[in-house]
Amino acid sequence: HTSYIFPSENGHRSDVRSLILSAADGSGLQVSSSSAFGTSRHFGFSASPYSMEALTGAAHTSDLCPDGNLHLAIDHRMMGVGGDVGWMRSVYRKYWVPPGMHRWAIRLRPLKAAPAATKEPAEPTMPAIIIDDQ
């Protein structure tokens, strides 16, 4: 998450084929692209310690407090936010999402925790994020 003066959604990653979100114990979620419907092989995502409600409700970055969850947004396509100037909308045509029906698919696979070697509880941590965008 980038701490802009005015909180907003950020950190989107595009052209991703596979994403693994995992906790210290190995449990987690794998998100993979799918060729169902003859769709694109890639997807985009953002992950944040803040919900969209928290981001849109905060006037300043100092108003944000993580809620202990990882908020994941997965997108098929996302239009660019701007071009060369800040005073007018000037997204280049190659970054437009054309109007119409868009179909896409992803695979979600839960990851099981590794067998515990000790009986000590693991420290709670934010999940690791591993991206394969090759």
C-alpha positions as CSV (number, residue, x, y, z in Angstrom):
1,H,0.0,0.0,0.0
2,T,1.3,3.4,-0.9
3,S,0.5,6.1,1.7
4,Y,-0.8,8.9,-0.5
5,I,-2.0,12.2,1.1
6,F,-5.6,11.2,0.2
7,P,-6.2,7.5,0.7
8,S,-7.2,5.6,-2.4
9,E,-7.0,2.2,-3.9
10,N,-3.5,1.5,-5.3
11,G,-0.9,-1.2,-5.9
12,H,-2.8,-2.9,-8.7
13,R,-0.7,-5.6,-10.5
14,S,-1.7,-6.6,-14.0
15,D,-0.8,-9.4,-16.5
16,V,-0.6,-11.9,-13.7
17,R,-0.9,-15.7,-14.4
18,S,-0.6,-17.0,-10.8
19,L,-0.8,-15.6,-7.3
20,I,-0.2,-17.3,-4.0
21,L,-1.3,-15.8,-0.7
22,S,0.1,-17.7,2.2
23,A,0.4,-17.5,6.0
24,A,3.6,-18.5,7.9
25,D,2.1,-22.0,8.3
26,G,1.7,-22.5,4.6
27,S,-2.1,-22.2,4.5
28,G,-3.5,-19.8,2.0
29,L,-5.0,-19.4,-1.4
30,Q,-3.7,-19.9,-5.0
31,V,-5.3,-17.9,-7.7
32,S,-4.5,-18.9,-11.3
33,S,-5.6,-17.8,-14.7
34,S,-8.0,-20.1,-16.6
35,S,-8.6,-20.6,-20.3
36,A,-12.3,-21.3,-19.8
37,F,-14.5,-19.4,-22.2
38,G,-11.4,-18.9,-24.4
39,T,-10.4,-15.9,-22.3
40,S,-7.2,-14.1,-21.7
41,R,-4.5,-16.0,-19.7
42,H,-4.0,-13.1,-17.4
43,F,-5.7,-11.2,-14.6
44,G,-5.0,-8.3,-12.3
45,F,-5.2,-7.9,-8.6
46,S,-4.6,-5.6,-5.6
47,A,-4.1,-6.6,-2.0
48,S,-4.4,-4.2,0.9
49,P,-4.6,-4.2,4.7
50,Y,-7.5,-1.7,4.2
51,S,-11.0,-2.3,3.0
52,M,-12.5,-0.2,0.2
53,E,-14.9,1.2,2.8
54,A,-11.9,2.3,5.0
55,L,-10.1,3.8,2.0
56,T,-13.1,5.8,0.7
57,G,-14.1,6.9,4.3
58,A,-10.7,8.2,5.3
59,A,-9.8,11.9,4.7
60,H,-6.1,11.3,5.4
61,T,-3.7,8.4,5.5
62,S,-3.4,8.8,9.3
63,D,-7.1,8.0,9.5
64,L,-6.5,4.4,8.3
65,C,-6.2,1.5,10.7
66,P,-5.5,-2.1,9.4
67,D,-8.4,-4.4,10.4
68,G,-6.2,-7.5,10.5
69,N,-7.5,-8.8,7.2
70,L,-6.0,-8.9,3.7
71,H,-8.4,-7.4,1.2
72,L,-8.0,-8.9,-2.2
73,A,-9.5,-7.5,-5.4
74,I,-9.2,-9.6,-8.6
75,D,-9.9,-8.1,-12.0
76,H,-10.0,-9.3,-15.5
77,R,-9.3,-5.9,-17.0
78,M,-8.7,-2.4,-15.7
79,M,-8.6,0.8,-17.7
80,G,-5.6,3.0,-17.3
81,V,-6.0,6.0,-15.0
82,G,-4.5,8.7,-17.2
83,G,-2.0,9.8,-19.7
84,D,0.5,12.7,-20.0
85,V,-1.4,15.5,-18.3
86,G,-3.3,15.7,-15.0
87,W,-6.0,18.2,-15.9
88,M,-7.9,16.1,-18.4
89,R,-8.8,12.4,-18.9
90,S,-6.3,11.2,-21.5
91,V,-6.1,7.5,-21.3
92,Y,-4.4,6.1,-24.4
93,R,-6.7,4.0,-26.5
94,K,-4.6,0.8,-26.0
95,Y,-5.4,1.0,-22.3
96,W,-9.2,1.3,-22.8
97,V,-11.6,-1.5,-21.8
98,P,-14.0,-1.6,-24.7
99,P,-17.7,-1.6,-23.8
100,G,-19.6,-4.9,-24.1
101,M,-19.9,-8.3,-22.5
102,H,-16.6,-9.7,-21.1
103,R,-16.2,-13.2,-19.9
104,W,-13.3,-14.6,-18.0
105,A,-12.4,-17.3,-15.5
106,I,-9.9,-17.9,-12.7
107,R,-9.1,-20.9,-10.5
108,L,-9.1,-20.7,-6.8
109,R,-7.3,-23.4,-4.8
110,P,-7.0,-23.5,-1.0
111,L,-3.6,-24.3,0.3
112,K,-3.3,-26.5,3.4
113,A,-1.1,-25.7,6.3
114,A,2.1,-27.7,6.6
115,P,2.1,-30.3,9.4
116,A,3.3,-28.7,12.6
117,A,6.7,-29.7,13.7
118,T,6.2,-28.2,17.2
119,K,3.2,-27.4,19.3
120,E,4.1,-23.7,19.7
121,P,1.6,-21.4,17.9
122,A,3.0,-19.4,15.0
123,E,3.2,-15.6,15.3
124,P,0.3,-14.1,13.4
125,T,1.6,-12.3,10.3
126,M,0.2,-10.8,7.1
127,P,0.2,-13.4,4.3
128,A,3.2,-13.6,1.9
129,I,2.3,-12.6,-1.6
130,I,4.0,-14.5,-4.4
131,I,3.3,-13.3,-8.0
132,D,4.2,-15.1,-11.2
133,D,3.7,-12.6,-14.0
134,Q,6.2,-14.1,-16.4
